Each structure stands twice: as structure tokens, then as C-alpha cells.
């Protein structure tokens, strides 16, 4: 999806050419593209037997869908468990945790206004 958002539209060869080394096989990328299309994330325009693909969703919509599925599959659909996991990871610095706290505090404040 990252490559397709950058390209805005492209053929499987275009997508493969933008991927880092070691590049996956053409058939692998083609399969992933078809799966993304079946899930409604991308569409295509046919030129005979060749297809030009384009995103149907923007990065934010896709990220939201991905995060929802991730949270459901790995955190029993609990955003609290997800947040707890990130808060307890050693990869986050104090500064990052403080920045996350500010964002959460802002959201709490906004929700209370509603």
C-alpha cells in the first residue's frame, strides 16, 4: 500500500521496482495486490490482460482498519490493553511517553466537551 500511495497508480511491475532489495517475486506482489483488491483497499483498470492498480482508501483509513484488526486479533479488541502494552515497552523513551500522555489528555478534554 505504501508504494501504491506514492505512485498513485501503477502496474505490478511498477510496485515491484519500488520495493527494497531483496525484491519479492512478481507473483508474490501480484497475489498481495489481488488480496488487497478483494478487501476493497485498491481498485484496477484493465488494459486487456494487464491491470493498473490504484488505492481506493487513503493512508489514514487503511491505518485505522489495520489497527482495528490488529487490536482485535492481538489484544482481545481492547485499546486499553494495546496502550498498556506500549506503555510497558522498553522501546519508548520518557519523552515519547510524555507526548503520548499529552495526546491522551487532549482527547479526554475534547470528549468531555461533547
Secondary structure as GFF3:
##gff-version 3
##sequence-region A 1 114
A	DSSP	alpha_helix	2	7	.	.	.	ID=ss1
A	DSSP	alpha_helix	12	18	.	.	.	ID=ss2
A	DSSP	alpha_helix	26	38	.	.	.	ID=ss3
A	DSSP	beta_strand	42	47	.	.	.	ID=ss4
A	DSSP	beta_strand	50	55	.	.	.	ID=ss5
A	DSSP	alpha_helix	59	74	.	.	.	ID=ss6
A	DSSP	alpha_helix	79	88	.	.	.	ID=ss7
A	DSSP	alpha_helix	94	113	.	.	.	ID=ss8
###
